[in-house]
Structures are given as C-alpha cells and as structure tokens.
Amino acid sequence: MDLGFFTMPLHPPGANMTETLKSDLHQIVKLDELGYSEAWIGEHFTAQWENIPSPELFIAQALALTKNIKLGTGVTCMPNHNPFVLAHRIAQLDHMAEGRFYWGIGTGSFPGDMEVFGYSGENAIDNRAYTQASLETILQIWDDPKPGVYETEWWKFTIPEPQDDIGLRTHVTPYQKPHPPIGVAGISPNSSTLKMAGRRGWIPMSINLVPSGLLKSHWDAVEDGAAEAGITPDRSIWRVAREVFIAETTAEARRQVLDGTIGRDFEGYFLKLLPKHDMLGLLKVDPNMPDSDVTVEYLLDNVFIVGSVDEVAQKLNDLNGELGGFGTLLAMGHEWEPYDAWLGSMTMLKKEVMPKVA
C-alpha cells in the first residue's frame, strides 16, 4: 500500500491567507522529504475554511520546491470551468510537472461556487451531464482539436481554422500521453462518478468522511462500470482518504484529536456544513441513528484512524481486509498545530505504521 496526502486545505475563517499558503506548501515539502508518494490539493472559491481557489497555481509552486512527490488537483470542480480554458491550463501544468501530475476531477462544486457561476436554485444544472460533456470536449481538444463551433447549453467557443504560415492553431497537448492520469472523486453510496471511473479505467478516489460499509459500495460502483466496459478493475489504483493521527499512546492521540485541530475542523465546519445540505447521513454507520449522535467522538470510534503506532497499523490492516484491498491511503491534511505533534504523526505513519500494513 502506498501513502499519500489529501488537503482541502482546512483553515478557520479569518486565517491569514499568505501564511496559510506558506504553511500548506511547507507541509508538501516535508511530506516529499518523508517519502509520501502523492498529494492532492482542493479547489474552492467561496469556502473560507477551504481557501485555495486555484490548486494549479499551488501545485506549480510546489513542483519547484519538491523532488519526487506527485501532485494532483483534488479536485478540479468541472462546473466551475470553461473546458477550452481548462484543457490548456491542465496541459501546461502537466508539462511543468514532467510526469509528477495527476488530474483529479469532480462533478460537484461548493454550494457558494455553484451560485457564483449561476448554477443554483432554479438554474441548477445536471452536474454529471456537464462534467461528461466537458471531459469529452477536453479529451477531443487534446487528441484532435477540429476547427469549428463547440456549443452546449453551458458554453460556446470556436476553434479557429489553422493558419500555419503564422503558426495559428490550437496546439497545446499534455506532457503525459494521451493525458495525465485522471482521478475521479466519489462521495455517495454506489457513486455514479466512481462507476464512470471504472468504465474508463481512471483512478477511483473515496472521501474521508464515510464509514467502511459505504466505502464497499464505492468499489462495487467501480466494478459495475468496469463490467460495462468489459475490463477488469485494478484495486491497486483505488485511493481511500482517511483522517489519521498517531501519538505515542492511543489515549494521547485521542486527546489531541478531540481537543485539537481535527476536532476544531469537524465541530466548526463539517458537522455544521453537512446537515445544511442533507449530507450528514454519509457519516452514519447506522442510517437510523439520530443526527445528534454524530459527534467527533463518534467519528473517532467509527470513521477516523487514530491511536498508537500499533493500533493505527491494526486499524489500517482491518480496513484493507474489510474492503478487499486498496492501493493508496490518503491521509487528510489539517493545520500542523502543534507542529511537532503533527510532524511526528506524519513521520510515524510513513516510517513505523506503513511497514506493518499488509
């Protein structure tokens, strides 16, 4: 099993963006030094807690500060973007990364972002249809950008006729061929986006919020999509994100989660955000349990992977066995406060826990 990182990132409203960007970059540099294989960076325009609007810019700077770690958008929210512009921006970044880039995509977007782009309320769109159309358009631009008008209900642009005597043509294609590896994020049970990943042979990615029972349905969706395409899905490319924290003892690890950064982020953000959008059920082991029982302590006992080195290793082995195997664990990103405790946790995860994971 490989070890990676997924950061949204998470910073409380009012945080100094200049300083949070520096600290987020510092995390990526340290994880590269520790040997983490990859890191995915989120995209949000109107979420103060998740305050990076352009993961591509962040990745471009991180590439220059790191040596081996692969970096990915986590994720590009497709309804936020014009496909012609996006095709060029992602292709350029792939060249800058020279193989150290994954393109993570998502069908959704933060509710405030959807409002910004005019896709909320009575103007709500079919996000999956938008994403499918956008992807097909981008893949065509990269493969064979035929001149003409490209128009849907969501966008209209024209690829001009080439004028080779002056070098005018749509010409930018990715560094990796035929394109950078594409990762698709899934949230809901039997996710249709993960079914698409299975059908296309793309990287399936499961979010950090859901218990293991729901994660099983994610792989079922991948298998269903693969069966439709007549291919065999590869568990080694499945990414599973988890909240992970390690300390010298389980009691100390639990205390630091409940009283520290993870507890703050869930109590101040996720446990307030999810009920607003009827998504708190995603966190429930039992769909009939009352919302009031979904607390940070409940998540510690049922979803998070927290404890001593030996306990975290056992929990990861149990999860791996329960799911039937997956390829990469993505440890979730938070502010490293207190710094030494977080650096210690990330170091123990890589150097002491992962060697114990089958």
Beta strands, then each sheet from edge to edge (+ up, - down):
strand 1: 2-7
strand 2: 38-41
strand 3: 70-73
strand 4: 76-77
strand 5: 101-106
strand 6: 148-151
strand 7: 156-159
strand 8: 182-186
strand 9: 203-206
strand 10: 239-242
strand 11: 244-246
strand 12: 305-307
strand 13: 328-332
sheet 1: 4+ 5+ 3+ 2+ 1+ 13+ 10+ 9+ 8+
sheet 2: 6+ 7-
sheet 3: 11+ 12+
end
